[in-house]
Amino acid sequence: MRIVLLGPPGAGKGTQAARLAAHLGVPHIATGDMLRLAANADTPLGRRLHSYMDRGELVPDDLTNSIVEERISQPDAAGGFILDGYPRSVDQAKMLDESLAMQGASLDKAIKFMVTGPEIVKRLSGRLVCPVDGSVYHLVTNPPKVDKLCDIDGTPLVQREDDSEETVLRRLEVYGQRTKPLYDLYGERGILDEVDAIGSTEEVYERLLRAAASGEKK
Ligand code: AP5
């Protein structure tokens, strides 16, 4: 299955994508994680990436498209993938279609996470991440076992730099302008499904599983 997860910042895409990918036995490909890793390098490219991400702007397509194109051509993605955070614009969606067409493949499903504005604020203001392994927590809904330390490697958890109030507002604007048009695109193609992303992570996962199953080729 080739699935893309769409939704506003903080909708819970990353939290659910990892689990769905493990269930389907396909890689979880998260452009935000890949770009953050590259941005952490003290190189001209790293600094360039930081400047976009810290402001909540999209990284230019020439950088993102090449990263995704290279990743989905790896052998482990031949049988499918969960794309989280890509495409984020109509141009990126076209690029994805072209890359898949070159492999004789196409997208099976686009799943939109439906969540309200106040819930987004709650989720992002309480999010903590491990700077080493990228695992995601929440102060209230998904706290680490030991206060503010990563369950996996004990590293002190941090707030993501782009989770500041000002940057979140810009990310939401960019989402509205650049990413929302994808709903029409995939809706017209008949591959869009919506998932109510409010509720416990378990409830959302059950809904996601049903939506993903509805896109399976019979
Ligand atoms: P990216 O990392 O993709 O950020 P995003 O899309 O804004 O999404 P988030 O990671 O903020 O949220 P999420 O939906 O994954 O939620 P999560 O599961 O963490 O992108 C960052 C930046 O990279 C972009 O701004 C851009 O600059 C650049 N970039 C990335 N892709 C790009 C592209 N294609 N083109 C150009 N630039 C690109 O959950 C959030 C919180 O809620 C967590 O604390 C979690 O524990 C909690 N939570 C999750 N589910 C629930 C639930 N059901 N109930 C309660 N709490 C929950």
Boltz pocket constraint, residues with backbone or C-beta under 6 A from the ligand:
constraints:
  - pocket:
      binder: B
      contacts: [[A, 7], [A, 8], [A, 9], [A, 10], [A, 11], [A, 12], [A, 13], [A, 14], [A, 15], [A, 16], [A, 31], [A, 32], [A, 33], [A, 35], [A, 52], [A, 53], [A, 54], [A, 56], [A, 57], [A, 58], [A, 59], [A, 60], [A, 64], [A, 84], [A, 85], [A, 86], [A, 87], [A, 88], [A, 92], [A, 123], [A, 124], [A, 126], [A, 127], [A, 128], [A, 136], [A, 137], [A, 138], [A, 139], [A, 141], [A, 142], [A, 162], [A, 171], [A, 197], [A, 198], [A, 199], [A, 200], [A, 201], [A, 202], [A, 204]]
      max_distance: 6.0
